[in-house]
Amino acid sequence: MSLKSIVLLSLVEVIGDFGLKGFARTGATSSLVQGSLGYMGVVFFLVQALKSGNLLYVNGMWDGTSALIGSIAAYLALGERLHGPMQYAGLIVVIVGIFMLHAPKGKIPF
C-alpha cells in the first residue's frame, strides 16, 4: 500500500469538498456536480487503497492526509483561518500522526 494512493484519495476528497463548499455558498449546479464527482472519486480510490492495505491503516492515513491537504488548500485558496494557537497545534499533531502511521514497524520516524 503506497502513500501515493492515500494522497490521491485525499486530493480527490478535497476537490469534492471545494465543490460542495461552492454549492453551499452559491447554489451553483456546477459546484454540486464537482462535489458529487469528487466524492465518487473518493469511493473509487478508497476501494483501490483497501485492495492492498488494511482498513485501520488506510482510514488513519486518509483522515490525517485529507485534513492536512484540505487545511492547506482552504488556507491558500479560500483565505480561511483557524482560530487560535490550539487549533494550529492540532494540525501539527495531525502531521506527527501521519509520520507515525507511515513509520516502519517499531521505528521512530523522526
Residue frames as a rotation matrix with the C-alpha (Angstrom) as fourth column:
MET 1
0.587 0.810 0.000 0.00
0.810 -0.587 0.000 0.00
0.000 0.000 -1.000 0.00
SER 2
-0.419 -0.831 0.366 1.54
0.841 -0.507 -0.189 3.26
0.343 0.229 0.911 -1.05
LEU 3
-0.396 0.172 -0.902 1.34
0.505 -0.780 -0.370 6.72
-0.767 -0.602 0.222 0.35
LYS 4
-0.987 -0.010 -0.159 0.69
-0.129 -0.536 0.834 7.84
-0.093 0.844 0.528 -3.23
SER 5
-0.518 0.852 -0.082 -2.75
0.484 0.370 0.793 6.18
0.705 0.371 -0.604 -3.27
ILE 6
-0.031 0.472 -0.881 -3.64
0.971 -0.196 -0.139 7.82
-0.238 -0.859 -0.452 0.07
VAL 7
-0.668 -0.261 -0.697 -2.58
0.161 -0.965 0.207 11.23
-0.727 0.026 0.686 -1.26
LEU 8
-0.925 0.378 0.031 -4.69
-0.011 -0.108 0.994 10.72
0.380 0.919 0.105 -4.41
LEU 9
-0.213 0.870 -0.445 -7.65
0.862 0.382 0.333 9.71
0.459 -0.313 -0.832 -2.26
SER 10
-0.130 0.097 -0.987 -7.21
0.775 -0.610 -0.162 12.83
-0.618 -0.786 0.004 -0.14
LEU 11
-0.906 -0.249 -0.342 -6.79
-0.004 -0.803 0.596 15.15
-0.423 0.541 0.726 -3.13
VAL 12
-0.698 0.712 0.076 -9.98
0.290 0.185 0.939 13.85
0.655 0.677 -0.336 -4.74
GLU 13
-0.004 0.703 -0.711 -11.80
0.996 0.069 0.062 14.38
0.093 -0.708 -0.700 -1.45
VAL 14
-0.453 -0.223 -0.863 -10.56
0.431 -0.902 0.006 17.98
-0.780 -0.369 0.505 -1.25
ILE 15
-0.987 0.159 0.019 -11.81
-0.045 -0.394 0.918 18.59
0.153 0.905 0.396 -4.81
GLY 16
-0.289 0.930 -0.227 -15.20
0.662 0.365 0.654 17.27
0.691 0.038 -0.722 -3.71
ASP 17
-0.084 0.194 -0.977 -15.11
0.927 -0.345 -0.148 19.42
-0.366 -0.918 -0.151 -0.58
PHE 18
-0.824 -0.278 -0.494 -14.35
0.120 -0.937 0.327 22.56
-0.554 0.210 0.806 -2.59
GLY 19
-0.804 0.586 0.103 -17.22
0.113 -0.020 0.993 21.79
0.584 0.810 -0.050 -4.96
LEU 20
0.003 0.852 -0.524 -19.67
0.862 0.263 0.433 21.29
0.507 -0.453 -0.734 -2.12
LYS 21
-0.351 -0.190 -0.917 -18.39
0.698 -0.706 -0.121 24.46
-0.625 -0.682 0.380 -0.38
GLY 22
-0.993 -0.024 -0.116 -19.06
-0.064 -0.716 0.696 26.36
-0.100 0.698 0.709 -3.62
PHE 23
-0.464 0.883 -0.077 -22.53
0.388 0.281 0.878 24.87
0.796 0.377 -0.473 -3.86
ALA 24
-0.016 0.436 -0.900 -23.27
1.000 -0.014 -0.024 25.81
-0.023 -0.900 -0.435 -0.24
ARG 25
-0.592 -0.300 -0.748 -22.19
0.386 -0.920 0.064 29.41
-0.707 -0.251 0.661 -0.92
THR 26
-0.799 0.119 -0.589 -23.73
-0.489 -0.699 0.522 30.00
-0.349 0.705 0.617 -4.33
GLY 27
0.151 0.871 0.467 -26.13
-0.258 0.491 -0.832 27.16
-0.954 0.005 0.299 -5.12
ALA 28
-0.002 -0.224 -0.975 -24.37
-0.986 -0.164 0.040 26.69
-0.169 0.961 -0.221 -8.47
THR 29
0.897 0.419 0.140 -25.20
-0.377 0.891 -0.252 23.37
-0.231 0.173 0.957 -10.10
SER 30
0.540 -0.763 -0.354 -21.66
-0.238 0.265 -0.934 23.11
0.807 0.589 -0.039 -11.49
SER 31
-0.340 -0.652 0.678 -20.29
-0.847 -0.101 -0.521 23.17
0.408 -0.752 -0.518 -7.94
LEU 32
0.336 0.549 0.765 -22.70
-0.780 0.617 -0.100 20.43
-0.527 -0.563 0.636 -6.89
VAL 33
0.952 -0.042 -0.303 -21.55
-0.187 0.703 -0.687 18.34
0.241 0.710 0.661 -9.87
GLN 34
0.066 -0.997 0.025 -17.89
-0.490 -0.055 -0.870 18.93
0.869 0.045 -0.492 -8.94
GLY 35
-0.271 -0.126 0.954 -18.57
-0.961 0.095 -0.261 17.92
-0.058 -0.987 -0.147 -5.34
SER 36
0.673 0.617 0.408 -20.50
-0.572 0.784 -0.241 14.82
-0.468 -0.071 0.881 -6.35
LEU 37
0.792 -0.455 -0.407 -17.83
-0.158 0.491 -0.857 13.72
0.590 0.743 0.317 -8.84
GLY 38
-0.166 -0.877 0.451 -15.17
-0.761 -0.177 -0.624 14.31
0.627 -0.447 -0.638 -6.20
TYR 39
-0.124 0.168 0.978 -16.92
-0.890 0.417 -0.184 12.01
-0.439 -0.893 0.098 -3.78
MET 40
0.948 0.312 -0.063 -17.46
-0.301 0.814 -0.497 9.37
-0.104 0.490 0.865 -6.46
GLY 41
0.347 -0.910 -0.225 -13.70
-0.347 0.098 -0.933 9.54
0.871 0.402 -0.281 -6.93
VAL 42
-0.207 -0.365 0.907 -13.27
-0.975 -0.003 -0.224 9.08
0.085 -0.931 -0.355 -3.17
VAL 43
0.618 0.507 0.601 -15.17
-0.561 0.820 -0.114 5.79
-0.551 -0.267 0.791 -3.36
PHE 44
0.906 -0.301 -0.298 -13.05
-0.111 0.511 -0.852 4.62
0.409 0.805 0.429 -6.30
PHE 45
0.032 -0.990 0.139 -9.71
-0.460 -0.138 -0.877 5.49
0.887 -0.036 -0.460 -4.70
LEU 46
0.011 0.042 0.999 -10.78
-0.986 0.164 0.004 4.15
-0.164 -0.986 0.043 -1.30
VAL 47
0.913 0.329 0.242 -11.54
-0.277 0.934 -0.227 0.77
-0.301 0.140 0.943 -2.86
GLN 48
0.640 -0.741 -0.203 -8.15
-0.065 0.211 -0.975 0.84
0.766 0.637 0.087 -4.60
ALA 49
-0.164 -0.723 0.671 -6.35
-0.797 -0.304 -0.522 1.68
0.581 -0.620 -0.527 -1.35
LEU 50
0.257 0.352 0.900 -8.19
-0.879 0.473 0.066 -1.06
-0.402 -0.808 0.430 0.54
LYS 51
0.896 0.025 -0.444 -7.13
-0.286 0.798 -0.531 -3.67
0.341 0.603 0.721 -2.02
SER 52
0.234 -0.908 -0.347 -3.57
0.300 0.407 -0.863 -3.51
0.925 0.098 0.367 -0.73
GLY 53
-0.746 -0.500 0.439 -3.90
-0.229 -0.425 -0.875 -2.06
0.625 -0.754 0.203 2.77
ASN 54
-0.516 0.585 -0.625 -5.78
0.826 0.535 -0.180 -2.78
0.229 -0.609 -0.759 5.94
LEU 55
0.349 0.824 0.447 -8.71
0.626 -0.560 0.542 -0.61
0.697 0.091 -0.711 6.98
LEU 56
0.689 -0.109 -0.716 -7.08
0.643 -0.364 0.674 0.66
-0.334 -0.925 -0.181 10.16
TYR 57
-0.368 -0.917 -0.155 -4.03
0.644 -0.372 0.668 1.99
-0.670 0.146 0.728 8.32
VAL 58
-0.557 0.184 0.810 -5.89
0.737 -0.341 0.584 3.30
0.383 0.922 0.054 5.27
ASN 59
0.511 0.855 0.088 -8.50
0.693 -0.471 0.547 5.13
0.509 -0.218 -0.833 7.34
GLY 60
0.535 -0.373 -0.758 -5.95
0.606 -0.457 0.652 6.71
-0.589 -0.808 -0.018 9.68
MET 61
-0.580 -0.810 0.085 -3.69
0.606 -0.360 0.709 7.86
-0.544 0.463 0.700 6.87
TRP 62
-0.340 0.538 0.771 -6.62
0.773 -0.306 0.555 9.09
0.535 0.785 -0.312 4.80
ASP 63
0.690 0.644 -0.329 -8.11
0.709 -0.512 0.485 11.08
0.144 -0.568 -0.810 7.69
GLY 64
0.292 -0.662 -0.691 -4.80
0.503 -0.508 0.699 12.72
-0.813 -0.551 0.185 8.53
THR 65
-0.702 -0.602 0.381 -3.67
0.610 -0.231 0.758 13.39
-0.368 0.764 0.529 4.98
SER 66
-0.096 0.772 0.628 -7.08
0.834 -0.282 0.474 14.71
0.544 0.569 -0.617 3.97
ALA 67
0.739 0.347 -0.577 -7.19
0.644 -0.616 0.454 17.04
-0.198 -0.707 -0.679 6.98
LEU 68
-0.090 -0.877 -0.471 -3.73
0.445 -0.459 0.769 18.37
-0.891 -0.140 0.432 6.19
ILE 69
-0.781 -0.201 0.592 -4.25
0.623 -0.180 0.761 18.84
-0.047 0.963 0.266 2.44
GLY 70
0.156 0.938 0.310 -7.75
0.860 -0.283 0.424 20.27
0.485 0.201 -0.851 2.95
SER 71
0.601 0.020 -0.799 -6.50
0.618 -0.645 0.450 22.72
-0.506 -0.764 -0.400 5.57
ILE 72
-0.486 -0.845 -0.223 -3.65
0.415 -0.447 0.792 23.93
-0.770 0.292 0.568 3.38
ALA 73
-0.642 0.296 0.707 -5.95
0.714 -0.102 0.692 24.29
0.277 0.950 -0.146 0.38
ALA 74
0.476 0.876 -0.082 -8.59
0.833 -0.418 0.361 26.18
0.282 -0.240 -0.929 2.39
TYR 75
0.307 -0.466 -0.830 -5.91
0.531 -0.640 0.556 28.45
-0.790 -0.611 0.051 3.85
LEU 76
-0.694 -0.718 -0.056 -4.33
0.317 -0.375 0.871 29.25
-0.646 0.587 0.488 0.47
ALA 77
-0.794 0.369 0.484 -7.30
0.514 -0.019 0.858 29.20
0.326 0.929 -0.174 -1.91
LEU 78
0.175 0.982 0.068 -10.18
0.710 -0.174 0.683 30.34
0.682 -0.071 -0.728 0.28
GLY 79
-0.379 -0.417 0.826 -8.33
-0.204 -0.834 -0.514 32.52
0.903 -0.363 0.231 2.77
GLU 80
0.733 0.674 -0.091 -9.83
-0.093 0.233 0.968 30.58
0.674 -0.701 0.234 5.67
ARG 81
-0.381 -0.856 0.350 -8.05
-0.497 -0.130 -0.858 30.66
0.780 -0.501 -0.376 9.01
LEU 82
-0.044 0.282 -0.959 -8.15
0.710 0.684 0.168 28.68
0.702 -0.673 -0.230 12.22
HIS 83
0.575 0.347 0.741 -8.97
-0.232 -0.799 0.555 30.39
0.784 -0.491 -0.379 15.49
GLY 84
0.709 -0.322 0.628 -6.05
-0.700 -0.208 0.683 30.42
-0.090 -0.923 -0.373 17.88
PRO 85
-0.218 -0.962 -0.164 -2.84
-0.959 0.243 -0.149 28.59
0.183 0.125 -0.975 18.56
MET 86
-0.278 0.145 0.949 -4.53
-0.491 0.828 -0.271 25.46
-0.826 -0.541 -0.159 19.93
GLN 87
0.779 0.610 0.145 -6.11
-0.163 0.420 -0.893 24.71
-0.605 0.672 0.427 16.55
TYR 88
0.550 -0.675 -0.492 -2.78
-0.737 -0.115 -0.666 25.18
0.393 0.729 -0.561 14.76
ALA 89
-0.430 -0.667 0.608 -1.19
-0.872 0.481 -0.089 22.88
-0.233 -0.568 -0.789 17.34
GLY 90
0.285 0.642 0.712 -3.86
-0.317 0.764 -0.562 20.34
-0.905 -0.066 0.421 16.45
LEU 91
0.916 -0.009 -0.402 -2.71
-0.398 0.129 -0.908 20.40
0.060 0.992 0.115 12.81
ILE 92
-0.070 -0.998 -0.009 0.83
-0.938 0.069 -0.339 19.76
0.338 -0.015 -0.941 13.98
VAL 93
-0.284 0.054 0.957 -0.43
-0.605 0.765 -0.223 16.73
-0.744 -0.642 -0.185 15.90
VAL 94
0.799 0.590 0.112 -2.12
-0.243 0.488 -0.838 15.50
-0.550 0.643 0.533 12.70
ILE 95
0.574 -0.662 -0.482 1.19
-0.688 -0.071 -0.722 15.83
0.444 0.746 -0.496 10.81
VAL 96
-0.436 -0.726 0.532 3.05
-0.898 0.392 -0.201 13.93
-0.063 -0.565 -0.823 13.54
GLY 97
0.127 0.595 0.794 0.34
-0.441 0.751 -0.492 11.25
-0.889 -0.287 0.357 13.43
ILE 98
0.902 0.158 -0.401 0.77
-0.430 0.248 -0.868 10.81
-0.038 0.956 0.291 9.67
PHE 99
0.040 -0.973 -0.229 4.51
-0.834 0.094 -0.543 10.28
0.550 0.213 -0.808 10.12
MET 100
-0.469 -0.203 0.859 3.93
-0.778 0.555 -0.294 7.84
-0.418 -0.806 -0.419 12.96
LEU 101
0.532 0.740 0.412 1.38
-0.386 0.645 -0.660 5.81
-0.754 0.192 0.629 10.97
HIS 102
0.890 -0.186 -0.415 3.71
-0.389 0.162 -0.907 5.63
0.236 0.969 0.071 7.98
ALA 103
0.045 -0.938 0.345 6.75
-0.997 -0.020 0.077 4.62
-0.065 -0.347 -0.936 10.03
PRO 104
-0.165 -0.184 -0.969 8.17
-0.362 0.925 -0.114 1.11
0.918 0.332 -0.219 9.65
LYS 105
0.695 0.519 -0.497 7.29
0.180 0.543 0.820 -1.35
0.696 -0.660 0.284 12.42
GLY 106
0.690 -0.332 -0.643 8.77
0.719 0.213 0.661 -0.31
-0.082 -0.919 0.386 15.73
LYS 107
-0.399 -0.876 0.271 10.82
0.899 -0.432 -0.073 2.56
0.181 0.215 0.960 14.32
ILE 108
0.216 0.379 -0.900 10.51
0.515 -0.827 -0.225 6.16
-0.830 -0.415 -0.374 15.46
PRO 109
0.508 0.084 0.857 10.02
0.861 -0.068 -0.504 8.23
0.016 0.994 -0.107 12.26
PHE 110
0.681 -0.276 0.678 11.86
0.003 -0.925 -0.380 11.35
0.732 0.261 -0.629 13.45
